[in-house]
Amino acid sequence: MLVQRLAQHSLRQLAVPQSGAFSRIASNRMIAPASIAVSSHRTQFRHAATANLKQDDAYQILVKQRLNRPVSPHLAIYKPQITWYLSGLNRLTGSVLSGGFYIFGAAYLAAPLFGWHIESAAMASWFGSLPMLVKGSLKFMLAVPFTFHSFNGIRHLIWDTGREMSNKAVQRSGWFVVGLTFVSSGLLAYL
């Protein structure tokens, strides 16, 4: 490090325009950085103490140090964008749909063992006995995750081809998916 400081300081001194080719002033300019860099009053010392620690003690020190480290920026400091919400909703609807299929499939297979009546005829008669507004609301609630996940999946397939990747196009397609989701869910639920 000393050599680097010496070289850097000397180069800075040489970069200053000189009046003579190699006058006494110029030679003093070159010698001065060397003497400054070598002198002990400018040298920086860092005293470090070492100690032999057990593995567990060293790990505890590391844990304490990690608590003082800065945390990555949290979502609260960023301006919310449509792309966040759609990304999260796409994952959520995918999880809800696949989880719902697995749970219903397991319940359908276990129904004869427990005496549950979830066969098609029983579910159709139960659903038919509900008021019209409740039927439409249930169908809408079931249609929203299906349609959103489907349309957002098509949007991602379009991105896989390399199209519609600009910020403006991503925003536009996001709002288009939201609008199409609610329109198609309404049509599926009430028509």
DRENVEXMI-785990 format. One record per residue: residue number from 1; residue in one letter; x, y, z of N, C-alpha, C, O in turn. Coordinates in nm, 3 decimals. Atoms other than C-alpha are relative to their C-alpha. Layout:
BEGIN
<fivo NUM A <X Y Z> <X Y Z> <X Y Z> <X Y Z>>,
...
This chain:
BEGIN
<fivo 1 M <0.082 -0.118 0.000> <0.000 0.000 0.000> <0.088 0.125 0.000> <0.052 0.227 -0.060>>,
<fivo 2 L <-0.090 -0.113 -0.006> <0.291 0.231 0.072> <0.053 0.036 -0.138> <0.064 0.153 -0.174>>,
<fivo 3 V <-0.052 -0.022 0.134> <0.429 0.186 -0.277> <-0.109 0.064 -0.088> <-0.080 0.152 -0.169>>,
<fivo 4 Q <0.110 -0.057 0.079> <0.088 0.262 -0.428> <-0.021 0.147 0.034> <-0.042 0.229 -0.055>>,
<fivo 5 R <0.018 -0.139 -0.040> <0.053 0.580 -0.224> <0.112 0.088 -0.054> <0.089 0.199 -0.100>>,
<fivo 6 L <-0.115 -0.074 0.051> <0.401 0.689 -0.322> <-0.013 0.025 -0.150> <0.008 0.138 -0.196>>,
<fivo 7 A <0.014 -0.014 0.145> <0.341 0.626 -0.690> <-0.113 0.095 -0.036> <-0.098 0.178 -0.126>>,
<fivo 8 Q <0.115 -0.086 0.030> <0.002 0.795 -0.687> <0.032 0.147 0.030> <0.000 0.235 -0.049>>,
<fivo 9 H <-0.033 -0.138 -0.036> <0.130 1.104 -0.508> <0.104 0.059 -0.096> <0.096 0.175 -0.134>>,
<fivo 10 S <-0.103 -0.047 0.094> <0.435 1.128 -0.735> <-0.059 0.032 -0.135> <-0.023 0.132 -0.197>>,
<fivo 11 L <0.064 -0.027 0.129> <0.221 1.103 -1.046> <-0.084 0.126 0.005> <-0.090 0.200 -0.093>>,
<fivo 12 R <0.079 -0.122 -0.013> <-0.005 1.376 -0.918> <0.092 0.123 -0.005> <0.058 0.223 -0.067>>,
<fivo 13 Q <-0.093 -0.112 0.000> <0.295 1.602 -0.857> <0.059 0.022 -0.139> <0.081 0.136 -0.180>>,
<fivo 14 L <-0.056 -0.013 0.135> <0.436 1.531 -1.202> <-0.103 0.053 -0.099> <-0.066 0.112 -0.201>>,
<fivo 15 A <0.104 -0.047 0.091> <0.104 1.613 -1.364> <-0.013 0.150 0.002> <-0.070 0.208 -0.091>>,
<fivo 16 V <0.005 -0.146 -0.008> <0.136 1.974 -1.250> <0.102 0.057 -0.097> <0.216 0.009 -0.098>>,
<fivo 17 P <-0.095 -0.056 0.097> <0.299 2.188 -1.528> <0.122 0.061 0.070> <0.108 0.131 0.170>>,
<fivo 18 Q <-0.125 -0.048 -0.058> <0.663 2.268 -1.453> <0.062 0.105 -0.092> <0.048 0.098 -0.214>>,
<fivo 19 S <-0.061 -0.106 0.080> <0.855 2.575 -1.565> <0.129 -0.045 -0.067> <0.151 -0.014 -0.184>>,
<fivo 20 G <-0.126 0.046 0.057> <1.194 2.412 -1.619> <-0.006 -0.148 -0.029> <-0.094 -0.220 0.019>>,
<fivo 21 A <0.000 0.141 0.035> <1.286 2.078 -1.765> <0.023 -0.087 0.122> <-0.056 -0.177 0.151>>,
<fivo 22 F <-0.025 0.077 -0.120> <1.441 1.941 -1.450> <0.072 0.090 0.100> <0.186 0.064 0.136>>,
<fivo 23 S <-0.059 -0.099 -0.090> <1.506 2.232 -1.219> <0.001 -0.051 0.143> <-0.049 -0.160 0.172>>,
<fivo 24 R <-0.007 0.039 -0.140> <1.572 2.221 -0.850> <-0.140 -0.008 0.061> <-0.167 -0.094 0.145>>,
<fivo 25 I <0.138 0.002 -0.051> <1.205 2.298 -0.781> <-0.069 -0.129 -0.044> <-0.141 -0.191 0.034>>,
<fivo 26 A <0.060 0.123 0.049> <1.099 2.007 -0.999> <0.052 -0.121 0.076> <-0.024 -0.212 0.107>>,
<fivo 27 S <-0.055 0.114 -0.073> <1.338 1.770 -0.821> <-0.053 -0.004 0.143> <-0.075 -0.112 0.197>>,
<fivo 28 N <0.058 -0.004 -0.134> <1.207 1.888 -0.483> <-0.145 -0.050 -0.002> <-0.191 -0.114 0.092>>,
<fivo 29 R <0.138 0.048 0.013> <0.856 1.820 -0.606> <-0.005 -0.152 -0.006> <-0.099 -0.212 0.046>>,
<fivo 30 M <-0.001 0.146 0.011> <0.949 1.461 -0.684> <0.047 -0.065 0.129> <-0.002 -0.172 0.166>>,
<fivo 31 I <-0.054 0.058 -0.123> <1.143 1.400 -0.363> <-0.098 0.017 0.115> <-0.108 -0.071 0.201>>,
<fivo 32 A <0.092 -0.027 -0.111> <0.881 1.554 -0.134> <-0.104 -0.110 0.019> <-0.125 -0.154 0.132>>,
<fivo 33 P <0.098 0.106 -0.023> <0.612 1.290 -0.198> <0.064 -0.126 0.057> <0.003 -0.194 0.140>>,
<fivo 34 A <-0.066 0.119 -0.051> <0.863 1.013 -0.133> <0.028 0.013 0.148> <0.009 -0.082 0.223>>,
<fivo 35 S <-0.030 -0.018 -0.142> <0.964 1.159 0.200> <-0.127 0.003 0.083> <-0.129 -0.045 0.197>>,
<fivo 36 I <0.127 -0.001 -0.072> <0.605 1.218 0.299> <-0.055 -0.141 0.014> <-0.103 -0.179 0.120>>,
<fivo 37 A <0.056 0.135 -0.002> <0.502 0.865 0.210> <0.080 -0.092 0.091> <0.023 -0.184 0.150>>,
<fivo 38 V <-0.084 0.086 -0.081> <0.797 0.710 0.396> <-0.002 0.040 0.146> <0.021 -0.043 0.234>>,
<fivo 39 S <-0.008 -0.047 -0.139> <0.775 0.922 0.709> <-0.103 -0.070 0.087> <-0.211 -0.106 0.041>>,
<fivo 40 S <0.086 0.076 -0.092> <0.621 0.758 1.015> <-0.117 0.081 0.052> <-0.217 0.023 0.096>>,
<fivo 41 H <0.110 -0.078 -0.056> <0.404 1.050 1.119> <-0.125 -0.003 -0.089> <-0.233 0.034 -0.043>>,
<fivo 42 R <0.115 0.009 0.090> <0.176 0.996 0.817> <-0.050 -0.143 -0.017> <-0.154 -0.165 -0.078>>,
<fivo 43 T <0.038 0.139 0.019> <0.160 0.619 0.832> <-0.118 -0.033 0.091> <-0.121 0.006 0.208>>,
<fivo 44 Q <0.120 0.034 -0.075> <-0.173 0.481 0.943> <0.014 -0.141 0.056> <0.047 -0.235 -0.016>>,
<fivo 45 F <-0.006 0.131 -0.064> <-0.179 0.197 1.192> <-0.137 -0.037 0.051> <-0.211 0.047 0.102>>,
<fivo 46 R <0.124 0.053 -0.056> <-0.473 -0.017 1.284> <0.036 -0.115 0.092> <0.087 -0.218 0.048>>,
<fivo 47 H <-0.032 0.103 -0.097> <-0.434 -0.216 1.598> <-0.116 -0.097 0.009> <-0.231 -0.056 0.026>>,
<fivo 48 A <0.103 0.103 -0.008> <-0.625 -0.540 1.603> <0.042 -0.102 0.103> <0.157 -0.146 0.107>>,
<fivo 49 A <-0.026 0.102 -0.101> <-0.650 -0.780 1.890> <-0.065 -0.130 -0.045> <-0.177 -0.130 -0.095>>,
<fivo 50 T <0.056 0.130 0.035> <-0.701 -1.146 1.829> <-0.013 -0.084 0.126> <0.060 -0.066 0.223>>,
<fivo 51 A <0.021 0.089 -0.114> <-0.827 -1.409 2.065> <-0.042 -0.136 -0.054> <-0.108 -0.146 -0.158>>,
<fivo 52 N <0.042 0.135 0.036> <-0.872 -1.781 2.045> <-0.139 -0.024 0.057> <-0.160 -0.018 0.178>>,
<fivo 53 L <0.139 0.021 -0.041> <-1.244 -1.853 2.055> <-0.044 -0.140 -0.037> <0.007 -0.203 -0.130>>,
<fivo 54 K <0.063 0.127 0.035> <-1.447 -2.167 2.059> <-0.091 0.023 -0.120> <-0.128 0.137 -0.150>>,
<fivo 55 Q <0.085 -0.009 0.118> <-1.657 -2.241 1.754> <-0.135 0.064 0.033> <-0.184 0.147 -0.043>>,
<fivo 56 D <0.130 -0.055 -0.037> <-1.982 -2.160 1.936> <0.008 0.149 0.033> <-0.081 0.226 -0.002>>,
<fivo 57 D <-0.017 -0.141 -0.033> <-1.848 -1.829 2.072> <0.018 0.084 -0.126> <-0.037 0.193 -0.138>>,
<fivo 58 A <-0.021 -0.072 0.126> <-1.731 -1.724 1.727> <-0.132 0.012 -0.076> <-0.159 0.116 -0.137>>,
<fivo 59 Y <0.130 -0.005 0.068> <-2.073 -1.811 1.586> <-0.092 0.102 0.066> <-0.165 0.172 -0.004>>,
<fivo 60 Q <0.083 -0.098 -0.070> <-2.247 -1.602 1.854> <0.042 0.143 -0.035> <-0.043 0.231 -0.049>>,
<fivo 61 I <-0.048 -0.132 0.041> <-2.028 -1.304 1.764> <-0.051 0.032 -0.140> <-0.093 0.144 -0.168>>,
<fivo 62 L <0.048 -0.019 0.137> <-2.122 -1.352 1.399> <-0.149 0.032 -0.001> <-0.194 0.118 -0.077>>,
<fivo 63 V <0.145 -0.026 -0.007> <-2.493 -1.363 1.489> <-0.026 0.142 0.047> <-0.113 0.210 -0.008>>,
<fivo 64 K <0.017 -0.138 -0.048> <-2.460 -1.036 1.684> <0.037 0.102 -0.108> <-0.029 0.205 -0.121>>,
<fivo 65 Q <-0.039 -0.090 0.108> <-2.279 -0.873 1.392> <-0.106 0.006 -0.108> <-0.131 0.112 -0.165>>,
<fivo 66 R <0.105 0.002 0.104> <-2.552 -0.981 1.151> <-0.120 0.083 0.039> <-0.188 0.137 -0.048>>,
<fivo 67 L <0.113 -0.081 -0.044> <-2.812 -0.806 1.364> <0.022 0.149 -0.027> <-0.074 0.224 -0.041>>,
<fivo 68 N <-0.030 -0.141 0.025> <-2.635 -0.474 1.304> <0.012 0.033 -0.148> <0.026 0.150 -0.183>>,
<fivo 69 R <-0.012 -0.026 0.144> <-2.617 -0.513 0.927> <-0.127 0.064 -0.053> <-0.236 0.038 -0.002>>,
<fivo 70 P <0.121 -0.060 0.058> <-2.853 -0.305 0.716> <-0.082 -0.105 -0.074> <-0.027 -0.199 -0.133>>,
<fivo 71 V <0.092 0.091 0.066> <-3.156 -0.484 0.579> <-0.027 0.053 -0.140> <-0.022 0.173 -0.163>>,
<fivo 72 S <0.035 -0.042 0.135> <-3.246 -0.479 0.211> <-0.120 0.093 0.004> <-0.200 0.087 0.097>>,
<fivo 73 P <0.116 -0.091 0.000> <-3.495 -0.209 0.116> <-0.130 -0.079 0.002> <-0.146 -0.178 -0.071>>,
<fivo 74 H <0.128 0.067 -0.014> <-3.844 -0.312 0.213> <-0.096 0.050 -0.106> <-0.077 0.157 -0.164>>,
<fivo 75 L <0.097 -0.037 0.102> <-4.141 -0.302 -0.020> <-0.069 0.132 0.031> <-0.120 0.198 -0.059>>,
<fivo 76 A <0.071 -0.122 -0.038> <-4.284 -0.010 0.175> <0.064 0.126 -0.055> <-0.003 0.229 -0.062>>,
<fivo 77 I <-0.063 -0.122 0.051> <-4.030 0.234 0.030> <-0.020 0.018 -0.149> <0.011 0.124 -0.203>>,
<fivo 78 Y <0.019 -0.009 0.145> <-4.120 0.159 -0.331> <-0.143 0.040 -0.033> <-0.236 0.014 0.043>>,
<fivo 79 K <0.133 -0.035 0.048> <-4.412 0.298 -0.526> <-0.066 -0.126 -0.057> <-0.009 -0.190 -0.145>>,
<fivo 80 P <0.067 0.121 0.051> <-4.663 0.015 -0.584> <-0.030 0.012 -0.150> <-0.066 0.119 -0.199>>,
<fivo 81 Q <0.025 0.003 0.144> <-4.702 -0.086 -0.947> <-0.089 -0.119 -0.033> <-0.098 -0.215 0.043>>,
<fivo 82 I <0.090 0.107 0.043> <-4.946 -0.303 -1.137> <0.075 -0.132 -0.018> <0.019 -0.239 0.005>>,
<fivo 83 T <-0.076 0.123 0.022> <-4.669 -0.551 -1.217> <0.022 -0.077 0.130> <0.026 -0.200 0.128>>,
<fivo 84 W <-0.013 0.069 -0.129> <-4.620 -0.627 -0.845> <-0.124 -0.080 0.030> <-0.120 -0.200 0.059>>,
<fivo 85 Y <0.127 0.062 -0.039> <-4.982 -0.697 -0.785> <-0.032 -0.119 -0.090> <-0.077 -0.223 -0.042>>,
<fivo 86 L <0.032 0.111 0.091> <-5.023 -0.912 -1.094> <0.093 -0.118 0.020> <0.050 -0.232 0.008>>,
<fivo 87 S <-0.093 0.109 -0.027> <-4.711 -1.112 -1.017> <-0.042 -0.077 0.125> <-0.046 -0.200 0.125>>,
<fivo 88 G <0.045 0.066 -0.123> <-4.829 -1.181 -0.664> <-0.131 -0.073 -0.018> <-0.148 -0.185 0.031>>,
<fivo 89 L <0.130 0.065 0.023> <-5.184 -1.255 -0.775> <0.013 -0.123 -0.088> <-0.059 -0.221 -0.068>>,
<fivo 90 N <-0.020 0.117 0.085> <-5.061 -1.492 -1.044> <0.049 -0.119 0.083> <0.002 -0.232 0.065>>,
<fivo 91 R <-0.049 0.108 -0.086> <-4.870 -1.693 -0.785> <-0.108 -0.046 0.095> <-0.125 -0.166 0.118>>,
<fivo 92 L <0.106 0.035 -0.095> <-5.157 -1.677 -0.538> <-0.111 -0.079 -0.067> <-0.155 -0.181 -0.013>>,
<fivo 93 T <0.107 0.073 0.067> <-5.421 -1.785 -0.788> <0.046 -0.138 -0.044> <-0.031 -0.234 -0.040>>,
<fivo 94 G <-0.053 0.131 0.036> <-5.197 -2.067 -0.910> <0.003 -0.094 0.120> <-0.031 -0.211 0.109>>,
<fivo 95 S <-0.004 0.082 -0.122> <-5.150 -2.189 -0.554> <-0.141 -0.038 0.045> <-0.166 -0.152 0.083>>,
<fivo 96 V <0.138 0.027 -0.042> <-5.520 -2.159 -0.471> <-0.066 -0.102 -0.092> <-0.132 -0.195 -0.045>>,
<fivo 97 L <0.061 0.094 0.094> <-5.628 -2.339 -0.787> <0.057 -0.141 0.015> <-0.018 -0.238 0.023>>,
<fivo 98 S <-0.058 0.134 -0.012> <-5.381 -2.625 -0.757> <-0.029 -0.060 0.137> <-0.058 -0.179 0.146>>,
<fivo 99 G <0.034 0.050 -0.133> <-5.437 -2.654 -0.381> <-0.145 -0.043 0.009> <-0.177 -0.146 0.068>>,
<fivo 100 G <0.142 0.037 0.000> <-5.812 -2.655 -0.433> <-0.026 -0.130 -0.075> <-0.106 -0.212 -0.031>>,
<fivo 101 F <0.015 0.127 0.074> <-5.785 -2.930 -0.695> <0.047 -0.118 0.082> <-0.019 -0.222 0.087>>,
<fivo 102 Y <-0.053 0.110 -0.081> <-5.570 -3.144 -0.468> <-0.091 -0.032 0.118> <-0.118 -0.148 0.147>>,
<fivo 103 I <0.086 0.023 -0.116> <-5.795 -3.095 -0.165> <-0.132 -0.062 -0.043> <-0.178 -0.157 0.020>>,
<fivo 104 F <0.127 0.058 0.044> <-6.114 -3.163 -0.360> <0.021 -0.143 -0.051> <-0.062 -0.230 -0.026>>,
<fivo 105 G <-0.027 0.137 0.048> <-5.956 -3.465 -0.531> <0.019 -0.098 0.114> <-0.032 -0.210 0.107>>,
<fivo 106 A <-0.019 0.087 -0.115> <-5.846 -3.611 -0.198> <-0.132 -0.023 0.073> <-0.161 -0.135 0.116>>,
<fivo 107 A <0.130 0.015 -0.067> <-6.188 -3.542 -0.044> <-0.093 -0.089 -0.082> <-0.168 -0.168 -0.025>>,
<fivo 108 Y <0.085 0.082 0.086> <-6.363 -3.701 -0.343> <0.038 -0.148 0.011> <-0.049 -0.235 0.011>>,
<fivo 109 L <-0.044 0.139 -0.016> <-6.150 -4.014 -0.308> <-0.031 -0.054 0.138> <-0.059 -0.173 0.153>>,
<fivo 110 A <0.024 0.045 -0.138> <-6.199 -4.028 0.070> <-0.148 0.003 0.038> <-0.185 -0.048 0.143>>,
<fivo 111 A <0.142 -0.016 -0.033> <-6.574 -3.950 0.057> <-0.070 -0.132 0.030> <-0.144 -0.139 0.128>>,
<fivo 112 P <0.070 0.125 -0.033> <-6.695 -4.312 0.042> <0.042 -0.058 0.136> <-0.040 -0.121 0.204>>,
<fivo 113 L <-0.046 0.052 -0.129> <-6.485 -4.401 0.347> <-0.066 0.072 0.118> <-0.094 0.010 0.221>>,
<fivo 114 F <0.057 -0.078 -0.109> <-6.633 -4.122 0.559> <-0.149 0.026 -0.014> <-0.209 0.087 0.074>>,
<fivo 115 G <0.143 -0.019 0.021> <-6.985 -4.121 0.417> <-0.038 0.138 -0.048> <-0.153 0.181 -0.033>>,
<fivo 116 W <0.030 -0.133 0.052> <-6.957 -3.778 0.258> <-0.069 -0.015 -0.135> <-0.038 -0.107 -0.211>>,
<fivo 117 H <0.070 0.003 0.129> <-7.188 -3.708 -0.035> <0.046 0.121 -0.082> <-0.020 0.225 -0.083>>,
<fivo 118 I <-0.048 -0.108 0.086> <-6.981 -3.494 -0.271> <0.005 -0.046 -0.146> <0.080 0.009 -0.227>>,
<fivo 119 E <0.006 0.041 0.140> <-7.062 -3.681 -0.588> <-0.076 0.106 -0.079> <-0.138 0.195 -0.020>>,
<fivo 120 S <0.054 -0.104 0.088> <-7.187 -3.480 -0.885> <-0.148 0.026 0.022> <-0.190 0.142 0.026>>,
<fivo 121 A <0.144 -0.018 -0.017> <-7.559 -3.540 -0.832> <-0.031 0.075 0.130> <-0.117 0.163 0.132>>,
<fivo 122 A <0.025 -0.066 -0.129> <-7.547 -3.434 -0.467> <0.043 0.146 -0.005> <-0.026 0.233 0.048>>,
<fivo 123 M <-0.047 -0.139 0.008> <-7.343 -3.121 -0.544> <-0.091 0.083 -0.091> <-0.117 0.200 -0.062>>,
<fivo 124 A <0.090 -0.073 0.090> <-7.573 -3.025 -0.833> <-0.132 0.034 0.069> <-0.184 0.144 0.053>>,
<fivo 125 S <0.126 -0.028 -0.071> <-7.885 -3.056 -0.616> <0.022 0.105 0.110> <-0.064 0.190 0.133>>,
<fivo 126 W <-0.029 -0.101 -0.103> <-7.719 -2.855 -0.335> <0.015 0.138 -0.065> <-0.040 0.236 -0.015>>,
<fivo 127 F <-0.022 -0.127 0.067> <-7.608 -2.584 -0.576> <-0.130 0.056 -0.057> <-0.152 0.177 -0.056>>,
<fivo 128 G <0.128 -0.044 0.056> <-7.952 -2.572 -0.739> <-0.094 0.056 0.105> <-0.183 0.135 0.072>>,
<fivo 129 S <0.088 -0.049 -0.105> <-8.117 -2.506 -0.404> <0.040 0.139 0.053> <-0.034 0.198 0.132>>,
<fivo 130 L <-0.045 -0.130 -0.047> <-7.919 -2.186 -0.347> <-0.074 0.113 -0.072> <-0.118 0.095 -0.185>>,
<fivo 131 P <0.060 -0.116 0.068> <-8.067 -1.840 -0.422> <0.087 0.045 -0.119> <0.207 0.019 -0.122>>,
<fivo 132 M <-0.067 -0.038 0.124> <-7.975 -1.692 -0.760> <0.122 0.092 0.025> <0.226 0.075 -0.038>>,
<fivo 133 L <-0.110 -0.091 -0.028> <-7.756 -1.412 -0.615> <0.119 -0.074 0.062> <0.234 -0.043 0.030>>,
<fivo 134 V <-0.107 0.079 -0.062> <-7.556 -1.661 -0.405> <0.067 -0.088 -0.105> <0.190 -0.102 -0.105>>,
<fivo 135 K <-0.058 0.082 0.108> <-7.510 -1.890 -0.706> <0.093 0.082 -0.088> <0.204 0.041 -0.118>>,
<fivo 136 G <-0.082 -0.086 0.084> <-7.383 -1.603 -0.919> <0.128 0.045 0.070> <0.235 0.051 0.009>>,
<fivo 137 S <-0.118 -0.042 -0.075> <-7.150 -1.483 -0.645> <0.101 -0.113 0.014> <0.221 -0.091 -0.001>>,
<fivo 138 L <-0.092 0.114 -0.011> <-7.004 -1.831 -0.590> <0.069 -0.030 -0.133> <0.189 -0.056 -0.138>>,
<fivo 139 K <-0.060 0.025 0.132> <-6.953 -1.881 -0.963> <0.101 0.109 -0.035> <0.205 0.080 -0.094>>,
<fivo 140 F <-0.093 -0.110 0.027> <-6.789 -1.537 -0.989> <0.129 -0.020 0.080> <0.239 -0.001 0.027>>,
<fivo 141 M <-0.118 0.021 -0.084> <-6.555 -1.617 -0.698> <0.085 -0.116 -0.052> <0.207 -0.114 -0.037>>,
<fivo 142 L <-0.076 0.110 0.057> <-6.456 -1.943 -0.867> <0.057 0.035 -0.138> <0.162 -0.016 -0.177>>,
<fivo 143 A <-0.044 -0.035 0.136> <-6.424 -1.786 -1.212> <0.118 0.098 0.000> <0.201 0.093 -0.090>>,
<fivo 144 V <-0.107 -0.101 -0.001> <-6.191 -1.499 -1.111> <0.139 -0.064 0.001> <0.221 -0.027 -0.082>>,
<fivo 145 P <-0.135 0.058 0.004> <-5.887 -1.715 -1.023> <0.030 -0.074 -0.130> <0.141 -0.068 -0.182>>,
<fivo 146 F <-0.021 0.073 0.126> <-5.937 -1.934 -1.331> <0.031 0.095 -0.116> <0.129 0.077 -0.189>>,
<fivo 147 T <-0.019 -0.089 0.115> <-5.970 -1.649 -1.576> <0.126 0.084 0.015> <0.200 0.103 -0.081>>,
<fivo 148 F <-0.120 -0.081 -0.019> <-5.699 -1.434 -1.421> <0.125 -0.081 -0.027> <0.214 -0.037 -0.100>>,
<fivo 149 H <-0.120 0.082 0.019> <-5.446 -1.716 -1.409> <0.016 -0.040 -0.147> <0.127 -0.047 -0.198>>,
<fivo 150 S <-0.006 0.036 0.143> <-5.534 -1.818 -1.765> <0.048 0.117 -0.086> <0.139 0.101 -0.167>>,
<fivo 151 F <-0.037 -0.115 0.082> <-5.511 -1.469 -1.915> <0.141 0.050 0.033> <0.215 0.092 -0.057>>,
<fivo 152 N <-0.135 -0.042 -0.035> <-5.197 -1.382 -1.721> <0.102 -0.101 -0.051> <0.215 -0.064 -0.084>>,
<fivo 153 G <-0.088 0.101 0.060> <-5.045 -1.711 -1.838> <0.021 0.026 -0.148> <0.132 0.008 -0.199>>,
<fivo 154 I <-0.014 -0.036 0.142> <-5.116 -1.608 -2.198> <0.091 0.121 -0.015> <0.173 0.128 -0.107>>,
<fivo 155 R <-0.086 -0.119 0.001> <-4.953 -1.273 -2.122> <0.147 -0.041 0.016> <0.233 0.012 -0.054>>,
<fivo 156 H <-0.138 0.047 -0.018> <-4.641 -1.454 -1.999> <0.050 -0.076 -0.122> <0.168 -0.067 -0.157>>,
<fivo 157 L <-0.040 0.069 0.123> <-4.638 -1.674 -2.308> <0.036 0.099 -0.110> <0.129 0.075 -0.187>>,
<fivo 158 I <-0.033 -0.105 0.097> <-4.641 -1.359 -2.522> <0.137 0.058 0.033> <0.217 0.085 -0.058>>,
<fivo 159 W <-0.132 -0.051 -0.039> <-4.345 -1.230 -2.321> <0.111 -0.099 -0.036> <0.222 -0.058 -0.069>>,
<fivo 160 D <-0.101 0.101 0.034> <-4.164 -1.558 -2.385> <0.042 0.008 -0.146> <0.151 -0.036 -0.183>>,
<fivo 161 T <-0.037 -0.018 0.140> <-4.171 -1.475 -2.754> <0.082 0.127 -0.021> <0.130 0.153 -0.132>>,
<fivo 162 G <-0.078 -0.123 0.009> <-3.995 -1.144 -2.678> <-0.082 0.121 -0.039> <-0.025 0.228 -0.064>>,
<fivo 163 R <0.086 -0.113 0.036> <-4.293 -0.923 -2.758> <-0.059 0.065 0.124> <-0.067 0.004 0.230>>,
<fivo 164 E <0.068 -0.076 -0.106> <-4.463 -0.658 -2.543> <0.084 0.010 0.127> <0.033 -0.006 0.237>>,
<fivo 165 M <-0.089 -0.003 -0.115> <-4.160 -0.618 -2.316> <0.036 0.142 0.046> <0.109 0.156 0.144>>,
<fivo 166 S <-0.031 -0.136 -0.045> <-4.141 -0.238 -2.291> <-0.084 0.032 0.124> <-0.186 -0.033 0.150>>,
<fivo 167 N <0.072 -0.035 -0.122> <-4.255 -0.072 -1.968> <-0.145 0.038 -0.029> <-0.237 -0.002 0.043>>,
<fivo 168 K <0.136 -0.043 0.035> <-4.555 0.086 -2.137> <-0.086 -0.119 -0.042> <-0.203 -0.127 -0.004>>,
<fivo 169 A <0.076 0.117 0.044> <-4.660 -0.242 -2.300> <-0.031 -0.093 0.116> <-0.138 -0.154 0.120>>,
<fivo 170 V <0.024 0.085 -0.117> <-4.624 -0.433 -1.973> <-0.113 0.058 0.084> <-0.200 -0.016 0.131>>,
<fivo 171 Q <0.108 -0.064 -0.075> <-4.845 -0.179 -1.794> <-0.134 -0.017 -0.073> <-0.236 -0.051 -0.011>>,
<fivo 172 R <0.124 0.010 0.079> <-5.101 -0.183 -2.075> <-0.055 -0.142 0.003> <-0.175 -0.161 0.023>>,
<fivo 173 S <0.048 0.139 0.000> <-5.117 -0.562 -2.093> <-0.046 -0.043 0.138> <-0.137 -0.125 0.151>>,
<fivo 174 G <0.044 0.032 -0.136> <-5.146 -0.581 -1.714> <-0.142 0.048 0.026> <-0.225 -0.027 0.078>>,
<fivo 175 W <0.135 -0.052 -0.019> <-5.450 -0.357 -1.705> <-0.100 -0.071 -0.091> <-0.216 -0.090 -0.055>>,
<fivo 176 F <0.088 0.075 0.090> <-5.592 -0.543 -2.005> <-0.038 -0.134 0.061> <-0.153 -0.176 0.052>>,
<fivo 177 V <0.028 0.128 -0.066> <-5.563 -0.873 -1.815> <-0.099 0.019 0.114> <-0.190 -0.062 0.131>>,
<fivo 178 V <0.093 -0.026 -0.111> <-5.737 -0.721 -1.510> <-0.141 0.023 -0.054> <-0.236 -0.036 -0.004>>,
<fivo 179 G <0.133 -0.026 0.057> <-6.024 -0.587 -1.721> <-0.062 -0.124 -0.061> <-0.180 -0.151 -0.039>>,
<fivo 180 L <0.050 0.121 0.064> <-6.058 -0.907 -1.922> <-0.039 -0.104 0.105> <-0.134 -0.180 0.085>>,
<fivo 181 T <0.033 0.094 -0.108> <-6.057 -1.110 -1.599> <-0.138 0.027 0.055> <-0.220 -0.064 0.067>>,
<fivo 182 F <0.129 -0.031 -0.061> <-6.352 -0.926 -1.449> <-0.115 -0.010 -0.098> <-0.225 -0.052 -0.061>>,
<fivo 183 V <0.107 0.013 0.101> <-6.552 -0.910 -1.772> <-0.032 -0.146 -0.026> <-0.149 -0.185 -0.026>>,
<fivo 184 S <0.024 0.142 0.030> <-6.505 -1.279 -1.850> <-0.055 -0.074 0.122> <-0.137 -0.165 0.107>>,
<fivo 185 S <0.054 0.064 -0.121> <-6.570 -1.381 -1.487> <-0.148 0.035 0.018> <-0.228 -0.051 0.055>>,
<fivo 186 G <0.141 -0.039 -0.006> <-6.893 -1.182 -1.489> <-0.085 -0.074 -0.100> <-0.196 -0.117 -0.069>>,
<fivo 187 L <0.074 0.074 0.103> <-6.999 -1.343 -1.815> <-0.017 -0.146 0.038> <-0.125 -0.203 0.022>>,
<fivo 188 L <0.009 0.141 -0.040> <-6.919 -1.692 -1.685> <-0.094 -0.019 0.119> <-0.161 -0.122 0.128>>,
<fivo 189 A <0.080 0.016 -0.121> <-7.097 -1.631 -1.356> <-0.148 0.029 -0.023> <-0.233 -0.040 0.034>>,
<fivo 190 Y <0.139 -0.044 0.008> <-7.416 -1.459 -1.467> <-0.068 -0.031 -0.132> <-0.185 0.001 -0.148>>,
<fivo 191 L <0.067 0.039 0.125> <-7.483 -1.589 -1.818> <-0.014 -0.148 -0.012> <-0.068 -0.197 -0.112>>,
